[in-house]
Amino acid sequence: METFEKKLDNNKRTKCEIWTRAMGYCRPVSNFNKGKKSEFYERQYFTEKATMNSMNCGCGYQKIA
């Protein structure tokens, strides 16, 4: 299988706006203040399925076999 890579010049790129739900409504991250942006980028994401399948997720839940 061949893979093709196409390089774009920076002047042809389009800025991607990141939105997140904050305090009950959606806002663009670019409008956050310095502290809120830092908090957003430090977030750790997880999936519920992966967490529930682990033997000890650190939340006090123990999987019952």
Z-matrix of the N, CA and C atoms (Angstrom, degrees):
N
C 1 1.446
C 2 1.530 1 108.22
N 3 1.303 2 116.63 1 127.88
C 4 1.452 3 121.33 2 179.00
C 5 1.519 4 110.02 3 -91.44
N 6 1.305 5 114.78 4 143.82
C 7 1.460 6 119.24 5 174.26
C 8 1.521 7 108.65 6 -115.05
N 9 1.285 8 115.34 7 139.21
C 10 1.455 9 121.42 8 179.80
C 11 1.513 10 108.68 9 -115.37
N 12 1.309 11 115.05 10 129.03
C 13 1.454 12 119.93 11 176.65
C 14 1.513 13 108.91 12 -113.19
N 15 1.290 14 115.13 13 134.69
C 16 1.451 15 120.22 14 177.34
C 17 1.517 16 107.62 15 -121.00
N 18 1.298 17 115.87 16 122.39
C 19 1.459 18 120.84 17 -179.96
C 20 1.521 19 108.96 18 -92.05
N 21 1.318 20 115.76 19 132.13
C 22 1.460 21 121.05 20 177.14
C 23 1.523 22 109.38 21 -101.28
N 24 1.304 23 115.29 22 141.59
C 25 1.455 24 119.28 23 172.33
C 26 1.519 25 108.19 24 -71.74
N 27 1.321 26 116.41 25 148.46
C 28 1.468 27 119.85 26 -179.21
C 29 1.522 28 112.51 27 -59.66
N 30 1.330 29 117.82 28 -29.81
C 31 1.462 30 119.39 29 -179.89
C 32 1.529 31 112.54 30 -74.19
N 33 1.339 32 118.32 31 -10.55
C 34 1.464 33 121.63 32 177.43
C 35 1.528 34 112.67 33 -99.71
N 36 1.310 35 116.67 34 -4.84
C 37 1.463 36 120.86 35 -178.92
C 38 1.525 37 111.22 36 -80.02
N 39 1.325 38 115.46 37 154.94
C 40 1.453 39 122.03 38 176.67
C 41 1.522 40 108.38 39 -113.63
N 42 1.318 41 116.79 40 133.29
C 43 1.458 42 120.94 41 179.52
C 44 1.530 43 109.43 42 -65.21
N 45 1.313 44 116.30 43 133.34
C 46 1.462 45 122.47 44 178.65
C 47 1.526 46 108.68 45 -97.66
N 48 1.299 47 116.69 46 122.61
C 49 1.459 48 121.47 47 -179.29
C 50 1.522 49 109.23 48 -89.19
N 51 1.320 50 117.63 49 127.73
C 52 1.467 51 122.69 50 178.62
C 53 1.515 52 108.11 51 -98.20
N 54 1.325 53 116.20 52 125.74
C 55 1.461 54 122.54 53 178.33
C 56 1.524 55 108.69 54 -114.32
N 57 1.312 56 116.28 55 149.07
C 58 1.451 57 121.26 56 176.16
C 59 1.529 58 108.64 57 -145.82
N 60 1.298 59 115.23 58 159.43
C 61 1.461 60 120.37 59 178.08
C 62 1.517 61 107.67 60 -86.64
N 63 1.311 62 116.41 61 119.02
C 64 1.460 63 121.43 62 -179.74
C 65 1.521 64 108.92 63 -131.39
N 66 1.315 65 115.66 64 124.72
C 67 1.463 66 122.08 65 176.98
C 68 1.518 67 112.61 66 54.44
N 69 1.334 68 116.74 67 40.77
C 70 1.453 69 121.48 68 171.53
C 71 1.510 70 115.96 69 94.26
N 72 1.315 71 118.68 70 -6.86
C 73 1.455 72 119.18 71 178.18
C 74 1.527 73 109.99 72 -145.45
N 75 1.319 74 117.52 73 162.26
C 76 1.468 75 122.26 74 -176.80
C 77 1.520 76 110.75 75 -84.62
N 78 1.332 77 114.29 76 136.81
C 79 1.467 78 121.18 77 178.87
C 80 1.517 79 109.32 78 -140.81
N 81 1.332 80 117.82 79 149.19
C 82 1.461 81 119.50 80 174.41
C 83 1.531 82 110.21 81 -74.00
N 84 1.321 83 116.45 82 138.31
C 85 1.459 84 121.33 83 -178.93
C 86 1.526 85 110.41 84 -62.44
N 87 1.329 86 117.56 85 -29.12
C 88 1.467 87 120.35 86 -179.33
C 89 1.530 88 112.04 87 -62.51
N 90 1.338 89 118.36 88 -19.74
C 91 1.464 90 121.70 89 178.61
C 92 1.523 91 113.05 90 -89.70
N 93 1.332 92 117.49 91 -4.48
C 94 1.462 93 120.64 92 179.73
C 95 1.517 94 110.24 93 -72.30
N 96 1.337 95 115.99 94 153.65
C 97 1.455 96 119.79 95 173.32
C 98 1.532 97 109.14 96 -77.31
N 99 1.321 98 117.21 97 173.80
C 100 1.466 99 122.48 98 -174.25
C 101 1.538 100 112.38 99 -56.57
N 102 1.323 101 117.56 100 -44.24
C 103 1.461 102 121.41 101 -178.63
C 104 1.520 103 112.75 102 -67.85
N 105 1.329 104 116.72 103 -41.50
C 106 1.469 105 120.79 104 -179.70
C 107 1.526 106 110.83 105 -67.88
N 108 1.353 107 117.86 106 -37.60
C 109 1.466 108 120.83 107 176.50
C 110 1.520 109 110.10 108 -62.69
N 111 1.330 110 116.46 109 -43.75
C 112 1.460 111 120.92 110 179.66
C 113 1.525 112 110.13 111 -60.37
N 114 1.316 113 116.76 112 -44.31
C 115 1.463 114 122.10 113 178.41
C 116 1.530 115 110.53 114 -61.29
N 117 1.324 116 117.48 115 -42.57
C 118 1.460 117 121.69 116 -179.33
C 119 1.532 118 111.23 117 -61.51
N 120 1.344 119 117.11 118 -46.25
C 121 1.460 120 120.73 119 -176.38
C 122 1.532 121 113.10 120 -74.82
N 123 1.343 122 118.41 121 -15.09
C 124 1.464 123 121.79 122 176.85
C 125 1.527 124 113.04 123 -89.57
N 126 1.324 125 117.31 124 -6.02
C 127 1.468 126 120.83 125 -178.55
C 128 1.521 127 111.42 126 -60.61
N 129 1.320 128 115.73 127 143.74
C 130 1.456 129 121.90 128 174.98
C 131 1.519 130 107.36 129 -110.09
N 132 1.314 131 115.90 130 126.39
C 133 1.457 132 121.32 131 -177.86
C 134 1.526 133 110.00 132 -99.39
N 135 1.291 134 117.28 133 146.75
C 136 1.450 135 122.74 134 179.11
C 137 1.518 136 109.04 135 -144.82
N 138 1.322 137 114.67 136 163.07
C 139 1.458 138 119.46 137 173.23
C 140 1.522 139 107.76 138 -109.11
N 141 1.291 140 115.63 139 142.28
C 142 1.465 141 120.53 140 -178.37
C 143 1.526 142 110.45 141 -61.53
N 144 1.331 143 116.93 142 -40.41
C 145 1.459 144 120.76 143 -178.49
C 146 1.524 145 111.31 144 -61.22
N 147 1.329 146 117.03 145 -45.64
C 148 1.465 147 120.64 146 -179.96
C 149 1.523 148 111.08 147 -64.22
N 150 1.318 149 116.52 148 -37.88
C 151 1.454 150 120.90 149 179.95
C 152 1.525 151 110.73 150 -67.40
N 153 1.307 152 117.43 151 -43.99
C 154 1.462 153 121.02 152 -177.64
C 155 1.531 154 111.84 153 -70.46
N 156 1.341 155 117.54 154 -26.01
C 157 1.461 156 120.73 155 -179.75
C 158 1.524 157 113.16 156 -81.54
N 159 1.319 158 117.97 157 -13.17
C 160 1.465 159 119.04 158 179.33
C 161 1.531 160 108.83 159 -78.58
N 162 1.321 161 116.66 160 151.95
C 163 1.465 162 120.50 161 -179.11
C 164 1.526 163 111.78 162 -67.62
N 165 1.328 164 116.70 163 -40.18
C 166 1.456 165 120.56 164 179.14
C 167 1.518 166 107.67 165 -144.31
N 168 1.300 167 116.79 166 105.19
C 169 1.463 168 121.32 167 -175.42
C 170 1.516 169 112.38 168 -84.74
N 171 1.331 170 118.85 169 -5.12
C 172 1.447 171 120.73 170 -179.00
C 173 1.518 172 113.91 171 90.51
N 174 1.318 173 116.77 172 -0.03
C 175 1.464 174 119.77 173 -177.96
C 176 1.529 175 111.62 174 -102.01
N 177 1.316 176 117.01 175 5.63
C 178 1.457 177 120.03 176 -179.60
C 179 1.521 178 113.38 177 95.49
N 180 1.336 179 116.93 178 -10.82
C 181 1.464 180 121.63 179 179.02
C 182 1.511 181 108.90 180 -82.19
N 183 1.323 182 117.77 181 130.19
C 184 1.464 183 122.72 182 176.25
C 185 1.530 184 108.29 183 -113.47
N 186 1.304 185 116.00 184 128.13
C 187 1.471 186 120.63 185 178.89
C 188 1.520 187 108.72 186 -68.98
N 189 1.319 188 115.90 187 131.98
C 190 1.462 189 121.53 188 178.68
C 191 1.506 190 107.34 189 -100.32
N 192 1.319 191 116.30 190 120.72
C 193 1.467 192 121.04 191 -177.40
C 194 1.497 193 111.61 192 -78.10
